[in-house]
Amino acid sequence: MVLFGVSINMISMIALLMAIGILMDDAIVISESIEHEYAKGKTPGQASIDGTKKVFRGVFSSYLTSAFLFGSLLMMKGDIGQILGVLLVVLLSVLTVSLIEAMLVLPHHLKHSLEHAHEKGRPAWRQRIDDGFLRMRDAAGRAADTAIRYRYLTLGLALAMLVFSVGLIATGMVKFKAFPDLEGNTVDARVLLPQGTPLEETEAVVQHLLEALDKTNRELSRNEPEPLVRNVQVTFGAHADVPENGAHLATITLDVLNTEIRHTAMAELTGRWRQNSGDLPDVISIQFREPKVGPAGRAIHVRLSGDSLDDLSRASWEVQNWLRGYQGVSNLLDDLRPGKPQFSVRLLPGRRVPDWMRGLLPSSCVRPIRD
């Protein structure tokens, strides 16, 4: 791991845990093969050699299967590719080293173990375990013979289970989510007003949200050992969801009780805060959301393209209104930021700027024109 620049972290630890299961499979296969050859009356050394040779191709094929399967994921790009890259590098490194260990070191250890127990008889508890395993093996063999005898029924049942499994995912019975939602201890209220809004109006909106927050905090803190909201921070001119700055933006950040202490879910806090805030005029959007960490991105992301900004704006509002009809959809926002309108005025030859327009234009834009 040091050679590849990988540290011990949560992702690399997961890779090591995954590798343990694969290592156990290889060790069991080789050990059972050597034990099988030793049971035929061969010496410990010869049994170790013959048993390892017998399963070498199978174990090596299993290694190649895992290497090709996980190695193909190394070509993934983006944030997910960087996260999976750590997992795959550690996993493939462990598998490669384990292949050498399984073929050279493990047989040598088993050889010494068999030599040590060569002259000793098996204890009674070990004999009972072996007899029980043999009976289970024979039962599994009879079940396999029955499945082969009724092969068409077996194949039909397998296909039926496949269709049933795919149907569970297609109908939504089995949910899929790339990264689970883990509740944190912070939540934001991101305010977006029209461009050009003075700071006083933004402060008034923020003050209204703070009053709604105080009401929400009093309501939800009744079930908590201490006040739910610990700290409140207000930042003007910042909004994490829009690529701009200005007096029309603001963000309210809350620090709440730790998840181990509080009884209130973050969704309940944001929902009650949104309800107490009500509808505010002249506000484009207020995003009540918990900062997310990870490469998953937004749950719903729709991209619209066109030649007319007016048509795009109308289409965006139609899509947003359509999405609002679904339960559970919130914090809708588009990134169409047209900016302030600009007027370009050009006078005809021999014309001068009227006096009423001179007061509207900057002095640098007005040049004297000779009669």
N, C-alpha and C positions, 0 to 999 in steps of 0.2 A: 504493500500500500504506500509505503514511503517513496519507493521508486517511481510510482505513477502519480505522486502528489496528492494522495487521498488521505484524509484525516479520519479519526474515529468520530463519527457523528451518527445521527439517527438513521440516515440512509445507508451508510456503510454497515451499521450494525444489523439492519434488516437483511442486507446481502449475506452477511455471515450466518444469520439464522437460517436463511434459505439454503445456504451451502451445507449446513449440518445435515439436513435431511438427505441430500444427494450423497454426501459422504457415507452416511449410514447404509444406504442402499448398496453402494459398491462394496463396502466392507462385509456386509452380510452375504452377498453373492459369492465373493471370493472365499470367505470362511466356510460357507456351506460346501462349496466345491472341493476344497481341501479336505474337509471332514469326510465327504463322500468317498474320496480316493483313499483316505486313511482307513476307512471302514472296510475296504476291499482287501486289506492285509498288507498294503504297501508301507514302506518305512516312512518316518516323518519327513525326511528330506525329499524323497521321491514323490510323496503325496503332495507336498507343497509345490513342487515344480509342475507335476501333471495337473493338479487342480487349478493352478493359475493359468496354464496354457489353455485349459479347456474353456475358460470363460473370458479369455483375453479379448477375443473379437467382439463379444457381446458388450463387455464393459467399455471397450474403446468406442464402439458404435454409440453407446449411450452418452459418452463424453462428447462425441462429435455432434450428436443431436442437440444437446444442451448448448454447446458452443455456437452452432449455427443459429439456433433459435434466439438466444440472448444476444449474440453478436450482431445480428441484423438490426437490433434496436439501437446500436451505437450510431447508426446513420440518421437518427432523428435529430432535428434541429430545434432551436428555440429554447424556452425555459424548461419545458418538459424533457427535452433531450439532454440538457445539462444535469437535471436531477437524476434521470435514469442512467446517465453516463457513469456516475459514481457507483451506482448499484451494480451495473454490468461489469465494470472494471474489477471490482472486488470479487464478484461471483466467478468470473472467468479465471481470475488469478488463483482463487482457491481450488477450482476444479482442475486446473492444469497441474498445480502442485500435488493435489490429491491423487491424480492419476499415477504419477511417479511413485507416490507413497504406497498406493494400493498394489502396484505390480512388483515392487522391490522390497519395501520395508515390511509391509504387513505379512507376506509369506514367510519372511525370515523370522519374525516374531512368533508366528504360528508354529513354525518348525521347532523352535526351542520349547514352546508350550507343550507340543505333542511329545517331544522327547522326555520332558519332565513327568508327564502323566502316562508314559508308555507302559511302565511296569505296574501301574496302579489300576485297580478296578473302579468302575463307576459307582458312586454312592447311590443309595436306594432312591433318594429324592430326585436325582438326575435321571435314573432309569424310569421313574414314573412320568416325569415330564416328557422324556423321549417317547414313551409308549403313547401318551396322550396326543402328542404331535403327530405321530404316525397314524393314529386313528382319524384325526382331523384331516390329514393328507389323503387318506383313502376315501373319506367321505367327499372331499372336494373332487377327487378323481371320478367317483361314481356320478357326481352331479355333472361333471364335464362330459362323461360318456352319454348321459341322458340328453344333454343339450345337443350333442352331435347327432344322436339318433333322431331327435325331433328338430332337425336343423331349420326347417322352414318356419316352424313356430318360434324358435329362438330368434331367427332373423326378423320376423314380424314384430316380436316384442321389442327388440332393440330399435327398430325403426319407429314404433309407436312411442317409445320413451324419448327418442330424438325429437319427433314432432311435438310432443307434449312440452319438452324443455324449451324449444324455440317458441312455442305458443305462449309460455309464461312470460317471456321477455317481450314478445310482440304485443301482447295485450296489456302490458304494464303491471302485471302482477309482481314481477321481480324488477325492482328499481335499479337503475345504474347511475352512478355519480362518480366522476373522476377523482375528486377530492372531497372528503367529508367536511361538513360545516362544524367547526369547533368554536364555541363561544369564547370570546375574549373578555377584556375588562374595559374597553373603550368603545364609544359610539360617537358618530358625527352627525351634525345637522348642517348640511351644505346649502347655502342660500344663493340663489341666482336671480338677479333682477335685470331689467333691460339695460343695455349699455347707455351710459350717460346719466344714470341715476345718481343724484348727489349723495354724499356720505350720510347726510342727516336722515334721509329716507331709509337707507340701509340700516342705520343704527336703530331706527324705530321698529323695523321688522325684527331685528335681533332682540330688542327689548321685549317685544311681544312673545317671542319664542322662549325667552328666559322666564317670563312670568308663567307661561304654560308649563315649563320645566319644573318650576317650584311647586305648582299644583300637582303635577305628576309624581314628583318626589315625595310629597306628603302622603299621597294616596298609596303608593307602593311600599313606602318605608314602614307601614304598619305591620307587615309580615316579616320584617328584617330585624336582625339584632341591633343594627345601627343604621343611620341614614344611607339610603341606597347610593346616592350620588356623592362622591367624595370631593371631586374637584371639577371646576368648569373653566374652560379657556376659550376666549373669543378671539378670532383672528380675522381682520378685515383685509380685503384684497386678495384672498386665497380661496380656491375651490379646486379640489382634486379631480373633478370630472370635466373641467373645461380648460382648454389651453390658452388662457388669457389672464390678465390682471386688471384690477380697477376697483373703484369705490363701490361698484355694484355687486361685489362678491363678498361673502363672509362665510366663516366656518365656526361652528360651536362644537367643541370637543369635550366629552364627558369622561371622567374616570369613575367607574362604579366599583362596587364591592367585588372581590374575587369570586370566581365561579364556585370555589369550595365553600364559601360562606353564604352567598346570597341564595334566595329561594325564587327570585324573579328571573324569568328567561329574558334574553335580550330582545326577542321579538315582541314580548309583552310590553317592555319599556318603550320601544320605538312606536308601537301601535298606540299606546295610551298617550304618548307625547304628541303624536300626529293628530289624534282625536281632540286633545285639549287645545291644540294650536288653531284648529279650524282652517277656513279658507281665507287667504290674505289677498287683497287686491294688488294688482301691478306686480305680482311675483311670478316669474316664469316657472321656477321649480324650487322645491325644498326637498332635499334628499336626506331622509333619516336612515342611516345605514351604519353598519359596523365595518371598519376597515378590514378588508380581506387580504390574506397573505397566501401566495401561491400562484401558479401559472394558469389556473383554470379559466380566469377571465370572467366576463359577465355571463349570467345564466341565459339571457336572450340578447342577441346582437343581430340587428337587421341593417343591411347596407342598401341605400337607395342611390341611384345615379340618374342624371338627367342634365339637360342643357339650360333649363330655366330654374333660377333660384326660387321664384314664386311657386312654380309647380312642385318643386322639392319640398318647400315649406308646407304646402297644403297636404301633400302626400304623407309627410312626416306626422302631421297632426291627425290625419285619418288613421294611420297605422297605430299611433299611440292610443287614440280613443278605442280602436278595436281591441288592443291588448288589455286595456283597462277593464273590459268586460269579463276577463278571466279571473277567477278567484285566486289570490296569492300573488298577483303581479303588482308590483309597486316600484317607486323610484324610477319612473320613465323619464328619459331625457334624450334630446338629440344634440348633435354637435354642429349643427348649422348655425354659425355665428356670422351674420352678414356684415356686422360693423355699423358705423355711423354713415348716414347718407352724405354724399359729396356732390356738390353742384359745380359744374364747369361753365363759366360764362365767357363768351368771346364777342367783343363789339365789332360791329361792322365798320369798314373804313370811314373816317370822318366823324364817328360818333364819340361822345364822351359819357362817362359814368354819371348817372343822375345823383343828385345830392342825397336822396333817400337811401340809395344803395351804398353810398360811401360809408355810411354809418354801420352797415352790416358786414363790409369787407375789411380785412386787415389793411393797414396803411401800405404794407409792402406789395399788395396786389393792385393798388391804384396808382397809375402813372399818369402824369399830366399829358394831355393830348392837345396839340396846337390846333387852333381853328383853321 
